[in-house]
Amino acid sequence: MLEGEVNYRHGAEIYALRPGDTLFFDADAPHGPEDLVKLPARYLSVISYPQNS
């Protein structure tokens, strides 16, 4: 999280994220912002795919 506050859902869990927080998870589960608590909210989303070997 860069700015603001967001309640972020991953599966059945909800995580309160504030500036400086990070969340690493398996994207196969349903996920996304649940509540925008404090706006403006800015965060970085990095997607990494496994390499074929």
Backbone hydrogen bonds in HBPLUS format (Angstrom, degrees):
<---DONOR---> <-ACCEPTOR-->    atom                        ^
c    i                          cat <-CA-CA->   ^        H-A-AA   ^      H-
h    n   atom  resd res      DA  || num        DHA   H-A  angle D-A-AA Bond
n    s   type  num  typ     dist DA aas  dist angle  dist       angle   num
A0020-GLY N   A0001-MET O   2.89 MM  19  5.46 166.6  1.91 146.3 143.1     1
A0002-LEU N   A0042-ARG O   2.83 MM  40  5.39 159.2  1.88 148.1 151.4     2
A0003-GLU N   A0042-ARG O   3.17 MM  39  5.08 153.7  2.24 143.0 141.3     3
A0042-ARG N   A0003-GLU O   2.97 MM  39  5.08 156.5  2.02 128.7 133.0     4
A0005-GLU N   A0038-LYS O   3.09 MM  33  4.73 151.2  2.18 123.3 127.2     5
A0037-VAL N   A0005-GLU O   2.87 MM  32  5.14 127.1  2.15 131.4 143.6     6
A0038-LYS N   A0005-GLU O   3.10 MM  33  4.73 163.2  2.13 127.5 128.3     7
A0006-VAL N   A0017-LEU O   3.06 MM  11  5.29 157.3  2.11 144.5 151.7     8
A0017-LEU N   A0006-VAL O   2.78 MM  11  5.29 171.9  1.79 162.4 165.0     9
A0007-ASN N   A0035-ASP O   2.90 MM  28  5.05 166.9  1.92 150.3 154.8    10
A0034-GLU N   A0007-ASN O   2.66 MM  27  5.40 161.0  1.69 157.1 162.9    11
A0035-ASP N   A0007-ASN O   3.19 MM  28  5.05 154.7  2.26 132.5 138.7    12
A0008-TYR N   A0015-TYR O   2.78 MM   7  5.12 164.4  1.80 151.4 149.4    13
A0015-TYR N   A0008-TYR O   2.80 MM   7  5.12 165.0  1.82 143.2 147.1    14
A0009-ARG N   A0032-GLY O   2.85 MM  23  5.42 160.4  1.89 157.2 153.3    15
A0032-GLY N   A0009-ARG O   3.04 MM  23  5.42 148.4  2.14 145.8 146.5    16
A0010-HIS N   A0013-GLU O   2.91 MM   3  5.40 162.4  1.94 151.6 155.6    17
A0013-GLU N   A0010-HIS O   3.12 MM   3  5.40 153.5  2.20 134.8 131.0    18
A0011-GLY N   A0030-PRO O   2.73 MM  19  5.17 175.1  1.73 166.6 167.9    19
A0021-ASP N   A0018-ARG O   2.90 MM   3  5.61 162.5  1.93 154.1 156.5    20
